[in-house]
C-alpha cells in the first residue's frame, strides 16, 4: 500500500468520524442522550486493488422524561 493511498484513506476516515460525531451532537441538541462507540478494522486491499477500512459505529440513544 503506497503511503499516499494510506494518507488519503486516513483523511477520508477522519472526515467520516467528524461527520458521525456532528450527527451525534445534533441528536444531543434535540435533547437525546447519545452514546457513540466505534470499532475500526485495519486497512486491506480488495481483489480489484481497492484499499478499504471497515469502521462500525454504534449509537445508544435514550431520552429522559
C-alpha positions, 0 to 999 in steps of 0.5 A, spaced: 500 500 500 503 506 497 503 511 503 499 516 499 493 511 498 494 510 506 494 518 507 488 519 503 484 513 506 486 516 513 483 523 511 477 520 508 476 516 515 477 522 519 472 526 515 467 520 516 468 520 524 467 528 524 461 527 520 458 521 525 460 525 531 456 532 528 450 527 527 451 525 534 451 532 537 445 534 533 441 528 536 444 531 543 441 538 541 434 535 540 435 533 547 437 525 546 442 522 550 447 519 545 452 514 546 457 513 540 462 507 540 466 505 534 470 499 532 475 500 526 478 494 522 485 495 519 486 497 512 486 491 506 486 491 499 480 488 495 481 483 489 480 489 484 486 493 488 481 497 492 484 499 499 478 499 504 477 500 512 471 497 515 469 502 521 462 500 525 459 505 529 454 504 534 449 509 537 445 508 544 440 513 544 435 514 550 431 520 552 429 522 559 422 524 561 
